[in-house]
Amino acid sequence: MGFMEGITAGFMGGLMGAMTAIMMLNDNLKAAGVIVFLVSAVIMIGLNFMVYKETRNEERKHKDSEFFIIVWSFVLTTITILIMVFGPRSVLLQ
């Protein structure tokens, strides 16, 4: 748990702020995107495995339907996509 928290905090702390976005305008954005994707994938896989390892022997307390989660995920994803496509543009991209 401590390892996963450390790697997540260290990685995300290094990428915070508008300074990184401005610096990436002239640098290797494609290479940075691949590196960010790979590190984020490792973090997500590690967190998923950690949750599985800690809860594999326990019975679920709430027998919830997955339909509610799927519908809300679809609705929130659709709203996010609409905001990204039709929302206001940044001053830097005009």
C-alpha positions in Angstrom: 0.0 0.0 0.0 2.8 2.4 0.9 4.6 1.7 -2.4 1.5 2.3 -4.5 0.7 5.6 -2.6 4.3 6.7 -3.0 4.5 6.0 -6.8 1.1 7.7 -7.4 2.0 10.8 -5.3 5.4 11.1 -6.9 4.2 10.7 -10.4 1.2 13.0 -10.1 3.1 15.6 -8.1 5.7 15.9 -10.9 3.0 16.6 -13.5 0.9 19.2 -11.7 0.4 22.7 -12.9 0.2 24.7 -16.1 4.0 24.9 -16.3 4.2 21.3 -17.5 1.6 22.0 -20.2 3.3 25.1 -21.5 6.7 23.4 -21.5 5.2 20.5 -23.5 4.1 22.8 -26.3 7.6 22.8 -27.8 9.0 19.5 -26.5 8.3 15.9 -27.3 4.6 15.7 -26.5 4.2 12.3 -28.1 7.0 10.7 -26.1 5.7 12.3 -22.9 2.2 11.0 -23.6 3.4 7.4 -24.1 5.4 7.6 -20.8 2.5 9.1 -18.9 0.2 6.4 -20.3 2.6 3.5 -19.4 3.3 4.8 -15.8 -0.5 5.4 -15.3 -1.2 1.9 -16.5 1.3 0.4 -14.1 -0.2 2.4 -11.3 -3.8 1.3 -12.2 -2.8 -2.4 -12.5 -1.0 -2.3 -9.2 -3.9 -0.7 -7.4 -6.3 -3.2 -9.0 -4.1 -6.1 -7.9 -3.8 -4.6 -4.4 -7.6 -4.4 -4.0 -8.0 -7.9 -5.3 -5.4 -9.3 -2.9 -6.9 -7.6 0.1 -10.5 -8.6 -0.7 -10.3 -12.0 -2.4 -11.3 -14.0 0.6 -14.2 -11.8 1.7 -17.9 -12.2 0.9 -19.5 -9.1 -0.6 -21.7 -7.4 2.0 -24.0 -5.6 -0.5 -25.4 -7.5 -3.4 -25.9 -4.5 -5.7 -27.0 -4.7 -9.3 -24.3 -3.7 -11.8 -27.0 -2.1 -14.0 -27.0 1.1 -11.9 -23.2 1.4 -12.1 -23.2 0.8 -15.8 -25.9 3.4 -16.5 -24.3 6.1 -14.4 -20.9 5.4 -15.9 -22.4 5.8 -19.4 -24.2 9.0 -18.5 -21.2 10.6 -16.8 -18.9 9.6 -19.7 -21.4 11.1 -22.2 -21.6 14.4 -20.3 -17.8 14.6 -20.1 -17.4 13.9 -23.8 -20.0 16.6 -24.6 -18.2 19.1 -22.4 -14.9 18.3 -24.1 -16.3 18.5 -27.6 -18.7 21.4 -27.3 -17.3 23.3 -24.3 -15.4 26.5 -24.2 -11.9 26.5 -25.6 -8.7 27.5 -23.9 -7.1 30.9 -24.5 -4.0 29.0 -25.7 -5.8 27.1 -28.4 -7.7 29.9 -30.1 
